[in-house]
Amino acid sequence: MKELIREKVLETKKNLVLESVSEYFEKVGFESIKMQEIAEHTGLSVGALYKLFPSKEQLFFEYIEFQIRNFHEELVSATAGVTDPIDRLKKFVELKFGAFISKKEAMRHPVIGDPLFFVKMNTRKSEPAAPIYDFLAEVFERLGEREPMREENHRKTAYLFNAYTTGFVEYWFNQGGELDDDASRVVDMFISGMRREDG
């Protein structure tokens, strides 16, 4: 019982720190920040910060996992009353693009700039993005009941859709301009390509 309480307290402390540093990273980026500055921002001593996160890299990865968890919670909440699969996909696009726009400074970190970063994140034991893929797979399953799709493996379609929408983000981040915020057009283009012609 004591161990469980200790774990819960540690998790709560970490989440409070991650919530605090999220705004900081989104304003000033991550690359040049020192643990001393993060400690000052959060009101912790450097030693206390290192007890929670043994390295800046560990803090960074836990920050990303924290963002993914928050995104999933927001997605579930935003789609609670939305039953149409196309509308659920549009909401996913709106939230995803909005999240990346708000985190543009944090994205300047060279690791996040790697197109396979989120794929690599999800191959870690915790698979932080699994609930998002579950959400998308369920949406595509419902959509497949309504109209035939080229791909019958709904989880694979979920991965394809996530990669497709990430392409918009990557292009915007590297080429500049505005991130295409027409969620209807983004979803329609994907569905048109995935729709089975004999359907």
N, C-alpha and C positions, 0 to 999 in steps of 0.2 A: 504494500500500500504506500509506504514511504517513497519507494522508487517511482511509482506512478505519479504521486504528487510532485516530486522533484522534476520529473519529465514535463508535466503540465506547466509548472512555474517557469522552467527554462523555455518552453515553447512560447508562452505568453510574453516573456521578456524579449525573445528574439523578434516576435511579431511587432512589438511596440517599437523596437529599434528599426526594423525594416520599414515600418510605416513612416517613421520620422525621416529616414535616409532617402526614401523614395522621392519626396519632394526636392530634396537637396540634389540628388543625382540628376533629376529632370531639369534642374536649373543650371547646374554647372558641369554636368557630365560626370564621368567616373575615372577616366584615365589618369588625370594628374592629381586626384585627391589622395591625401595621405590619411592613414588610420587616425593620426592625431587630430586632423580636421574633422573627421567623422565623429570621433569621441566628443570633441568640443560641441559639435552641432547637436548631438543627442544628449549632452549633459552627463555622459559617462566618463569615467577615467579610462585611459588607454588600456590599462590592465583588465578592467571589467569588460571592455569591448572585446579584447582578445580571448577572454574566457568564453564569451558567447560565439565568437567567430575566430578560429585559430589563424586566419589569414585574410588579407584583403580579397583574394580570389574566392575563398569560401563565402565571404560576405556577399560578393558579387553574384555567385551562383544561387545563393539562398534568396537574394533580392529578386532574381529572375523568376525563381519558383514561386515566390510570394506574389509577383505580378501576374503570373499565369493563374494561380488560385483565385486571385481577386477578379481577374477577367472572367473566369468560369462562373463565379458567383454572380457577377453583374449580368452575364449572358442568361443564366437561369432565371434571374429576377426579371429581366427585360422581356423575356419571351414567355413568362408564366401564363398570360392570357392569350397568347398567339398560337392558333392551331394550324393555320395553313403553312405547309413546309416551305413554300417560296418566301413567305413573309418572315419565317424564322431564319432563313438564309440571309435575307436582306438585313435583318437586325444584327446577325453575326458580322456581316461586312461593315455596317455602320459602326459597331462597337470596336471592331478590330482596327479599322482605319483611324478612328478617333483616338484609340489608345496609343497607336504609333505616332500620331501627330503630337500628342501631349508629351511624348517621351523622346522627341527628336534629339535633344542634347545627350540623353543617356545612350542613345543608339550610336553615337559617334565612337563608342568604345570599339577597338578593332575586332574583338571577339564577336560582338553582336553583328558587326558588319559582315561576318562570314555568312554566306547564304545558307549554309548547313547548320548554323548555330542551334536553332530550335530543334532540328532533327537530332543533333548530338545531345542536347539537353534531355530529350525524351528517351534516349537509349540508356540513360543512367537508371539505376535500380528503382528510383522513386517514380519514374515516368510521369512527370508533372502535367504533361499535356493530355494524358489519357482521358480524363473526363470531357475534354473539349472534343476529342475524336469520337467519344461515345455519343455525345450530343449530336454531332454532325452525321454520324452513321445512322442514328435513329431518324433524323430528318430525311436522309436519302432513302431509307427504307420506306417511310411513309410516301415519299414522292414516287418511288418505284411502284407502289401499289396503284398509283393514279395514272402513271404513264410509263411505258417501257423505256429503260435506260440501257445504254451500250454496256455498261459495267454492272454486273449483278452483285458483286462483292461491295456492300455498302460501306464497310470500313475503308476499303481501298479508295472508294469515291471520296470519302471524308478527307483522306490524306491528299488526294489530287486537288480537291477544292481548297484546302488550306494552303497548299503550295501555289496554286493559281492566284489566290488573293495576296499571298506574300509577294508574288511577282510585281503586283501593282505598287506595293510598299517599297520594294527594292528599287524599282525604276524611279519612283518619286524621290527616294532618299539620295540616289546617285546622280540623277539627271536634273533634279530641281523642279520648279514649277509647283503646281497644285496636285495634291493627291486626289485622284478621281473619287469624288464623293457621291456619285450617282449609283447607289447600291443596286437599284433595279437593273441598270444596264450591265453592271458587273455580274450579277446573278444570271440574267438572261443570256449573256454571252456563254457562260459556262454550261448552263442547261441546254442551250441550243447545240453545243458541241457534244454533249453526253446523251442527247435524246436518240433513241434507236429509230432509224428511218422507216422501219416497217411497223412502227408503233402507231 
